[in-house]
Amino acid sequence: MEKVVSEAEELPKAIVRRVVKEKLSECSPDYDFNVHKDAHLAFTESARIFIHYLSATANDICKESKRQTMNAEDVFKALEEIEFSEFVKPLRASLAEFRKKNAGKKGGAAKENEVKKRRKIEDSSAKNGTKTKQKKEDNHKEEEQVEEEQEQDEEEDNEEEEENHGSE
Protein backbone atom coordinates (compact mmCIF):
# COMPACT_ATOMS: atom_id res chain seq x y z
CA MET A 1 0.00 0.00 0.00
CA GLU A 2 1.37 3.41 -0.98
CA LYS A 3 1.69 6.20 1.53
CA VAL A 4 -0.66 9.02 0.49
CA VAL A 5 -0.08 11.35 3.45
CA SER A 6 3.15 13.25 3.99
CA GLU A 7 5.02 12.54 7.22
CA ALA A 8 4.39 16.10 8.42
CA GLU A 9 0.65 15.45 8.37
CA GLU A 10 0.76 12.09 10.14
CA LEU A 11 -0.52 11.94 13.69
CA PRO A 12 1.69 10.10 16.17
CA LYS A 13 0.54 6.47 16.10
CA ALA A 14 1.38 5.85 19.75
CA ILE A 15 -0.81 8.74 20.89
CA VAL A 16 -3.75 7.67 18.70
CA ARG A 17 -3.35 4.08 19.95
CA ARG A 18 -3.30 5.27 23.58
CA VAL A 19 -6.38 7.50 23.13
CA VAL A 20 -8.33 4.65 21.49
CA LYS A 21 -7.28 2.15 24.15
CA GLU A 22 -8.15 4.53 27.03
CA LYS A 23 -11.56 5.31 25.55
CA LEU A 24 -12.36 1.65 24.95
CA SER A 25 -11.36 0.69 28.49
CA GLU A 26 -13.43 3.62 29.79
CA CYS A 27 -16.49 2.42 27.84
CA SER A 28 -16.09 -1.24 28.83
CA PRO A 29 -13.89 -1.56 31.91
CA ASP A 30 -14.61 -5.31 32.30
CA TYR A 31 -13.64 -6.22 28.75
CA ASP A 32 -10.17 -6.14 27.19
CA PHE A 33 -10.36 -4.98 23.58
CA ASN A 34 -7.88 -5.80 20.87
CA VAL A 35 -7.73 -3.32 18.02
CA HIS A 36 -6.50 -4.51 14.64
CA LYS A 37 -3.72 -2.60 12.89
CA ASP A 38 -6.14 -1.52 10.14
CA ALA A 39 -8.53 -0.12 12.75
CA HIS A 40 -5.70 1.95 14.26
CA LEU A 41 -4.88 3.23 10.80
CA ALA A 42 -8.57 4.09 10.25
CA PHE A 43 -8.69 5.99 13.57
CA THR A 44 -5.49 7.87 12.71
CA GLU A 45 -6.66 8.80 9.23
CA SER A 46 -10.13 9.80 10.48
CA ALA A 47 -8.60 12.06 13.13
CA ARG A 48 -6.29 13.65 10.54
CA ILE A 49 -9.18 14.33 8.17
CA PHE A 50 -11.31 15.73 11.00
CA ILE A 51 -8.49 18.10 12.01
CA HIS A 52 -8.14 19.28 8.40
CA TYR A 53 -11.89 19.86 8.07
CA LEU A 54 -12.16 21.63 11.43
CA SER A 55 -9.12 23.84 10.80
CA ALA A 56 -10.34 24.80 7.31
CA THR A 57 -13.75 25.74 8.73
CA ALA A 58 -12.18 27.71 11.60
CA ASN A 59 -9.91 29.44 9.08
CA ASP A 60 -12.95 30.49 7.04
CA ILE A 61 -14.57 31.91 10.18
CA CYS A 62 -11.37 33.80 10.99
CA LYS A 63 -11.20 35.24 7.46
CA GLU A 64 -14.87 36.29 7.62
CA SER A 65 -13.96 38.25 10.74
CA LYS A 66 -11.14 39.90 8.77
CA ARG A 67 -8.47 38.50 11.10
CA GLN A 68 -5.29 36.58 10.35
CA THR A 69 -4.89 34.92 13.74
CA MET A 70 -7.20 32.05 14.55
CA ASN A 71 -8.32 31.78 18.17
CA ALA A 72 -10.19 29.24 20.28
CA GLU A 73 -13.53 30.95 19.60
CA ASP A 74 -13.04 30.33 15.87
CA VAL A 75 -12.55 26.63 16.60
CA PHE A 76 -15.65 26.52 18.82
CA LYS A 77 -17.73 28.25 16.13
CA ALA A 78 -16.33 25.84 13.54
CA LEU A 79 -17.37 22.87 15.68
CA GLU A 80 -20.89 24.26 15.79
CA GLU A 81 -20.86 24.92 12.05
CA ILE A 82 -19.84 21.35 11.23
CA GLU A 83 -22.52 20.10 13.62
CA PHE A 84 -20.33 19.00 16.53
CA SER A 85 -21.77 21.53 18.97
CA GLU A 86 -21.95 18.91 21.76
CA PHE A 87 -18.15 19.17 22.02
CA VAL A 88 -18.06 22.93 22.60
CA LYS A 89 -19.03 23.00 26.28
CA PRO A 90 -16.56 20.27 27.41
CA LEU A 91 -13.82 21.83 25.28
CA ARG A 92 -14.41 25.26 26.83
CA ALA A 93 -14.11 23.70 30.29
CA SER A 94 -10.97 21.82 29.27
CA LEU A 95 -9.40 24.99 27.83
CA ALA A 96 -10.23 26.98 30.96
CA GLU A 97 -8.65 24.26 33.12
CA PHE A 98 -5.56 24.19 30.88
CA ARG A 99 -5.18 27.98 31.09
CA LYS A 100 -5.59 27.91 34.84
CA LYS A 101 -2.88 25.24 35.22
CA ASN A 102 -0.47 27.02 32.90
CA ALA A 103 -1.10 30.62 33.97
CA GLY A 104 1.81 30.60 36.43
CA LYS A 105 4.12 28.68 34.10
CA LYS A 106 3.95 31.29 31.34
CA GLY A 107 5.01 34.16 33.59
CA GLY A 108 7.59 32.03 35.36
CA ALA A 109 9.32 30.99 32.14
CA ALA A 110 9.50 34.57 30.90
CA LYS A 111 10.95 35.75 34.20
CA GLU A 112 13.48 32.92 34.17
CA ASN A 113 14.57 33.84 30.63
CA GLU A 114 14.90 37.47 31.66
CA VAL A 115 17.08 36.53 34.64
CA LYS A 116 19.31 34.40 32.38
CA LYS A 117 19.58 37.26 29.89
CA ARG A 118 20.49 39.74 32.64
CA ARG A 119 23.17 37.40 34.03
CA LYS A 120 24.65 36.95 30.57
CA ILE A 121 24.83 40.74 30.11
CA GLU A 122 26.34 41.20 33.54
CA ASP A 123 28.92 38.46 32.89
CA SER A 124 29.97 40.00 29.59
CA SER A 125 30.09 43.44 31.21
CA ALA A 126 32.26 42.11 34.02
CA LYS A 127 34.69 40.76 31.43
CA ASN A 128 34.78 44.08 29.60
CA GLY A 129 34.99 46.23 32.72
CA THR A 130 32.21 47.95 34.63
CA LYS A 131 28.69 48.48 33.38
CA THR A 132 27.95 51.84 31.95
CA LYS A 133 25.04 53.89 33.18
CA GLN A 134 23.38 53.51 29.77
CA LYS A 135 23.51 49.69 29.93
CA LYS A 136 21.91 49.74 33.37
CA GLU A 137 19.13 52.01 32.13
CA ASP A 138 18.57 49.82 29.07
CA ASN A 139 18.33 46.70 31.24
CA HIS A 140 15.86 48.43 33.54
CA LYS A 141 13.69 49.52 30.60
CA GLU A 142 13.80 46.01 29.17
CA GLU A 143 12.72 44.52 32.52
CA GLU A 144 9.82 46.97 32.74
CA GLN A 145 8.76 46.13 29.21
CA VAL A 146 8.80 42.38 29.92
CA GLU A 147 6.72 42.87 33.06
CA GLU A 148 4.26 45.07 31.17
CA GLU A 149 3.90 42.44 28.41
CA GLN A 150 3.28 39.73 31.00
CA GLU A 151 0.58 41.83 32.65
CA GLN A 152 -1.06 42.45 29.26
CA ASP A 153 -0.97 38.71 28.48
CA GLU A 154 -2.60 37.91 31.81
CA GLU A 155 -5.26 40.57 31.27
CA GLU A 156 -6.02 39.20 27.78
CA ASP A 157 -6.25 35.65 29.16
CA ASN A 158 -8.62 36.82 31.91
CA GLU A 159 -10.78 38.78 29.44
CA GLU A 160 -10.95 35.83 27.06
CA GLU A 161 -11.88 33.51 29.91
CA GLU A 162 -14.60 35.94 31.04
CA GLU A 163 -15.91 36.13 27.47
CA ASN A 164 -16.01 32.35 27.25
CA HIS A 165 -17.93 32.08 30.52
CA GLY A 166 -20.30 34.84 29.49
CA SER A 167 -21.18 33.20 26.18
CA GLU A 168 -22.14 29.85 27.71
C-alpha positions in Angstrom: 0.0 0.0 0.0 1.4 3.4 -1.0 1.7 6.2 1.5 -0.7 9.0 0.5 -0.1 11.3 3.5 3.1 13.2 4.0 5.0 12.5 7.2 4.4 16.1 8.4 0.6 15.5 8.4 0.8 12.1 10.1 -0.5 11.9 13.7 1.7 10.1 16.2 0.5 6.5 16.1 1.4 5.9 19.8 -0.8 8.7 20.9 -3.7 7.7 18.7 -3.4 4.1 20.0 -3.3 5.3 23.6 -6.4 7.5 23.1 -8.3 4.7 21.5 -7.3 2.1 24.1 -8.1 4.5 27.0 -11.6 5.3 25.5 -12.4 1.6 24.9 -11.4 0.7 28.5 -13.4 3.6 29.8 -16.5 2.4 27.8 -16.1 -1.2 28.8 -13.9 -1.6 31.9 -14.6 -5.3 32.3 -13.6 -6.2 28.7 -10.2 -6.1 27.2 -10.4 -5.0 23.6 -7.9 -5.8 20.9 -7.7 -3.3 18.0 -6.5 -4.5 14.6 -3.7 -2.6 12.9 -6.1 -1.5 10.1 -8.5 -0.1 12.8 -5.7 1.9 14.3 -4.9 3.2 10.8 -8.6 4.1 10.3 -8.7 6.0 13.6 -5.5 7.9 12.7 -6.7 8.8 9.2 -10.1 9.8 10.5 -8.6 12.1 13.1 -6.3 13.6 10.5 -9.2 14.3 8.2 -11.3 15.7 11.0 -8.5 18.1 12.0 -8.1 19.3 8.4 -11.9 19.9 8.1 -12.2 21.6 11.4 -9.1 23.8 10.8 -10.3 24.8 7.3 -13.7 25.7 8.7 -12.2 27.7 11.6 -9.9 29.4 9.1 -13.0 30.5 7.0 -14.6 31.9 10.2 -11.4 33.8 11.0 -11.2 35.2 7.5 -14.9 36.3 7.6 -14.0 38.3 10.7 -11.1 39.9 8.8 -8.5 38.5 11.1 -5.3 36.6 10.4 -4.9 34.9 13.7 -7.2 32.0 14.5 -8.3 31.8 18.2 -10.2 29.2 20.3 -13.5 31.0 19.6 -13.0 30.3 15.9 -12.6 26.6 16.6 -15.7 26.5 18.8 -17.7 28.2 16.1 -16.3 25.8 13.5 -17.4 22.9 15.7 -20.9 24.3 15.8 -20.9 24.9 12.1 -19.8 21.3 11.2 -22.5 20.1 13.6 -20.3 19.0 16.5 -21.8 21.5 19.0 -22.0 18.9 21.8 -18.1 19.2 22.0 -18.1 22.9 22.6 -19.0 23.0 26.3 -16.6 20.3 27.4 -13.8 21.8 25.3 -14.4 25.3 26.8 -14.1 23.7 30.3 -11.0 21.8 29.3 -9.4 25.0 27.8 -10.2 27.0 31.0 -8.6 24.3 33.1 -5.6 24.2 30.9 -5.2 28.0 31.1 -5.6 27.9 34.8 -2.9 25.2 35.2 -0.5 27.0 32.9 -1.1 30.6 34.0 1.8 30.6 36.4 4.1 28.7 34.1 3.9 31.3 31.3 5.0 34.2 33.6 7.6 32.0 35.4 9.3 31.0 32.1 9.5 34.6 30.9 11.0 35.7 34.2 13.5 32.9 34.2 14.6 33.8 30.6 14.9 37.5 31.7 17.1 36.5 34.6 19.3 34.4 32.4 19.6 37.3 29.9 20.5 39.7 32.6 23.2 37.4 34.0 24.6 37.0 30.6 24.8 40.7 30.1 26.3 41.2 33.5 28.9 38.5 32.9 30.0 40.0 29.6 30.1 43.4 31.2 32.3 42.1 34.0 34.7 40.8 31.4 34.8 44.1 29.6 35.0 46.2 32.7 32.2 47.9 34.6 28.7 48.5 33.4 28.0 51.8 31.9 25.0 53.9 33.2 23.4 53.5 29.8 23.5 49.7 29.9 21.9 49.7 33.4 19.1 52.0 32.1 18.6 49.8 29.1 18.3 46.7 31.2 15.9 48.4 33.5 13.7 49.5 30.6 13.8 46.0 29.2 12.7 44.5 32.5 9.8 47.0 32.7 8.8 46.1 29.2 8.8 42.4 29.9 6.7 42.9 33.1 4.3 45.1 31.2 3.9 42.4 28.4 3.3 39.7 31.0 0.6 41.8 32.6 -1.1 42.5 29.3 -1.0 38.7 28.5 -2.6 37.9 31.8 -5.3 40.6 31.3 -6.0 39.2 27.8 -6.2 35.7 29.2 -8.6 36.8 31.9 -10.8 38.8 29.4 -10.9 35.8 27.1 -11.9 33.5 29.9 -14.6 35.9 31.0 -15.9 36.1 27.5 -16.0 32.3 27.3 -17.9 32.1 30.5 -20.3 34.8 29.5 -21.2 33.2 26.2 -22.1 29.8 27.7 
